[in-house]
Amino acid sequence: MSRAGHVPPDRRTPARDVPAARAPEEDVPPVPEAEAGSAGAPGAYARLRAGRPVTRARLPQGEAVWVVSRYADVRRALADERLVRPVIATWPPGRGTASAARVLTLLELNGADHARVRRASAPAFAPRGLERLAPVVREIAGQHADAIARQGPPADLVAGFTEPFPLRVLCALLGVPEEERGEFVPHVETVLAATLVPLERVLGALERLQEYAEGLVDRGRARGSGLLGELAGTLERDDLVTLTVSLLMAGYKTNVQHFANALLTLLDAGPAARELVTPAAMDGTVEELLRHVPLMNAIVVLVATEDLEIAGRPVRRGDAVLPIIASANRDASVFTAADDFDPARRPNPHLAFGRGPHYCLGAHLTRLQLRIMLETLFARLPAMRLAIPREDLRWEEPSSPLRAPLTLPVTW
């Protein structure tokens, strides 16, 4: 077996080589930034859907991409085998080359390698496979809700709940000791900002994440229990490192931000929010929060491996394509009153978790956490409401691919 993280050319590589990008282009507008006081750019997306559903735009680091904004086109692009996820360390072309000692994540794997890891790990992330984790999630949520109740009012739901809750759940899933809970977070944040920071920092963060994942995998295999210990019977060490790095990257920060935005959406609903978190209404509320609140906002980059067309626009081999899931989920041709938050919406075919082979492995885990968070907080603090005017909330920078309130002060 090869050393974890080493990527032999005949094994742990993407299904196709990603071709070089086209020559630089002039007068290409930037990809829309999030609007003030919001998690995304719904107004800008609406204008794109209406007039320029497939258009050229420029990422913050200067790379020109095809922005795809309509639901049908985004849905097709996410499942198109001719559009592949590039290796983080080698895209955009010209930034540098991948380290030969770095593991690929599930997002970067394609073809048989990706299918093998997904097939072996999928049962653990199905609803039935997560049943045994649910009591742990409830216990963690209860501890944080109780602490908030003792502390306040007022209390900050970000510092007191949405920051620590998904981190502790992820650590429980992977067997991360309590004293190590904050060890990987800075590296995850650097990787998620890959289009905004120098390549050297991204590669360094990936190296640190890989090293940490190797240690977790070795400990899990030695114990023979927990997720990593159990999967050791069906996955090689390299594959377990791939899975672990992927979970560390995708299972924490995106949930932190989505959960804060989801809570703010319900707080905006006022006293009616309590009716939206009853057992009868909860399924609809969770799915509508996933549709209405951007979970992945303009961060899915795909590269064309051959010439193709999207909605009649010619996309050349090597072109980058940015399917905007947050825009697709607001497309009025699919969702009536698409900008409204409507938990009674049926059907709700949102694309929050993507589509196709790279459909989010942790989709049901996110649903489980979102449901338990809402059940727990509204049971413990049924009268909670914002403690400050909404316009006074502080937000992350608009250029951030994922955006949420920095604080969420509430009273009751």
Disulfide bonds with the S-S distance in Angstrom:
none
